[in-house]
């Protein structure tokens, strides 16, 4: 009889990216990406202001601005002896950051004789938090964009589309013509005078509309694959735009698609870390280390506070019974993120270079 020696279940060591590859996955974070892109392309604040943010460490960072003066030019002007009195009005705009943080622990002894290795679990924990942080930053970037939406609506602008809640309402029958009008609306508002491509941040549901719009131009906007001409060529209307998509741009009630049209140089983002991290690798004798690390996915330099200590984790189900006085590691990441959108001295009476569009249900 060989029943006691029959081979039992076969197990291999854990390898990431195979059977559980869909458990932890990234997402479209176009708003966060566009903040980073515009910061690189056309900074909204000066190098001196950026340096102040970097050096702030708890101090308020204030940026001086000057209001629009609504100058009126007189025709048929008659000179007088009166002194001219027109002057400018300056103000200070405070820039504040948001501190983000997260962490996890590692218990090295747990991985002894375990199918899951220390490095595999460490990398997965880093990736899990990277994806979560990416989504959080994207959501916060969208909130800042919505806070800077144009609120001033004139008859000239509303001739193109009506607005509701500061989103222009685009009929479904007009959605493939929208890019023939966005640039014109921006120019009607006296924006985009340098003819830079307009940035679009859209819901992923907007992609089919883009593909339909470019059909007939002989190529696919996203893949470059040749296409047959199936309708009148409207692809030329796409020439002056660049796109990003986000799964956190959610269409409004009664609409299927949503997008923001943004003049280049209207979004700025910068992060900074506390002085203790900037000193670089400060290490003391009790197992503590302060350093910086370029965190994956979000691609931000973050502060890392590492601790290595003794702990009793023998009660953990996956810990060896002798783990009454064992090594535990703590990884804590943090950084402060500053986001800036254009100053507007009178939002109720002056245009802003960030427009919202909702494409309505059929």
C-alpha positions, 0 to 999 in steps of 0.5 A: 500500500502506497496511500501514505506516500501519494504526492499531495498538492504541488506549490511553487514560490509566489511570483507577481504578475501572473495569476493575480495580475488583475488584483492590483492594477493601475488606472487612467489618471489624466488630470494628475498627468496634465498637472505634471505636464503643464508644470514642465511645459509652461510653469504657472509660477516663477522660479523664485516662487518655486524656490520659496515653496521648496524652502518654506517648511511650514512658512506661508508662501505668498505670491504677488499679483496685480489685478486687471485695471479695466483700462478705458481709452478715450477717443477724441481726447482733449488734453488738460492740466489735471494730474493723471491718477490711475494706479494698479492694485497689487495683492498677495495670493497664499499658496498652501500644500496638502500633506499626504502619507501612508506606510506599512510594516515588514516582519522578515522572519515571516518569510522564512520557509514561506512561498511568498518572499520578502522582496515580492511582498515588499514590492507589492506593498509599494505598488499597492500604495502607489496606485492608491496614491495615484488615484487620490492625487488624480481626484484632488487635481480634478477638484482643483480644476473644477474649482477653477472653471470659468464662471463668467458667461456672456451672450457671445460665448453662449451662442455656441452652447448653453451652460449649466453649473459652469459646464457647456451643454453639448447635444449628442448630435454635436459631439463630433463637431465640438473640437471645431468650436472649443478653440474658437470659444477660447479665442473669443475669451482672448485666451490661447493667443500664442496658438499653443495646443489646448489640453483636454482632460476627459472621461474615458467615455469620450474616446469613441467620440474622438475616434469618430471625429478623426475617421476619414483622415486616414489614421487612428488618433491613438494607434496610427492605424490607417482607416477608410474614409467613412464620413466627411473629414473632420479630423483637421479640427483635432490638430490643436489639442492634446489629450489625457483621460481619467477614470475619475472624470465622471459625466454629469447626470444626463450626460455620457461624456465630460471634458475640461478644455484648459489653456496651456500653462494653467496648471502647476504642481510641486511637492516638497519634503521636510528638512529631515529628509532633505539632509539625506540619510540621517541615521541614528543608533536606534535603527531609524533612517530618514531619506528620500525615494522616488516613488513609482507610478506617481514619480514624486520624490517622497520622504521615507522614514524607516524604523527597525525595532524589536516586537512580539508578533508571535500571535500573528497566524503566519508568524513562527511561534518563537517570534516573541522578540523579533525584528519588525520594520516600518516604512512611512512615506510622506510629502506635501503637494502644492497645486496652483491654478490661474489667479482671477481678480474677478471670477464673476466678471472675467473669463477663466482659461478652464472650460467644462463641457458635458456631452448630453445623452442622445 
